[in-house]
Amino acid sequence: MSFENDPAALLAMWLKERKVQNQSEHTLLAYERDVSDFLSFCAGKKLALADVETSDLREYLAFKVEHQQLSPSSLQRMLSAVRQFMKWAEHSRFMSFNPADDFQLKRQSRPLPGMVDIETVNMILDQPEPETEAQRQMWLRDKAILELLYSSGLRLAEVQALRIKDVDFSRQLLRITGKGNKTRIVPFGSKAKHAVMNWLQIYPLWHGDFVPEGHVFISQKGSPLGARQIENRVKFQAQRAGVNVDLHPHLLRHCFASHMLSNSGDLRAVQEMLGHSNLTTTQIYTHVDFDRLAQVYDQAHPRAAKK
């Protein structure tokens, strides 16, 4: 069967492969929406996928800016989805050339801490596995690090110091020793649990037998990862996902706090999970959601009722 004139069928095949790789439904829907939009643009120009050039990508993104006023981060997300789809099409021999490989948007200034939206975080965490076994093993370790940073709001030093004995899989709790040698218990989510368990299947290949005192995150030589190594791997995985974010561990901690507060409004619970002794410290991790603030005010204040 020829797929040259049926890009929708190619998209369905690609999404099916992404689903097999256990990417989240949220990420798959974002991929489908972004790539379908680009394919519709190509259809409107009567442009076959195999004939797409870099100038067409530039025209498409300019069209999105003009008609939808998309932000730079949204454009980067869309470009990342298109790039990954076309890279797959090239690798699968449905295309001979991928014009998206060398196409880059002008880098924007570094975003303010905590300004990474949930969809972008999901694109980083749910990106497909690398094709080679060596790279896949590195990804499984890096994914476990990323998931714990975002799932539990850990500091870089806390991830680095985490021991196997500190992880309670049955109750999904971490025993964390933070600043000032203070110990706290922090929950972690099902996706983080799955990622850490997948990584620990690789662990013996790099280290040998499990030792309760052993560090959870190690290098291929079996030694504990250093702080700079963790920082570099976090940045690398954001780059591999194709998103325009200068990602670092503290930014993921900030995302954890911001997204938790946005969805729960429970500042003291987030304070406890972050390990802050002072509530004021926790407040610097928050952004004021003025729409939500106005909604809460309208609902709660006795003199806010509108006629």
Summary of the structure (lengths in Angstrom):
residues: 307
radius of gyration: 21.9
end to end distance: 63.9
largest distance: 70.3
contacts: 878
relative contact order: 0.10
helix: 60%
strand: 5%
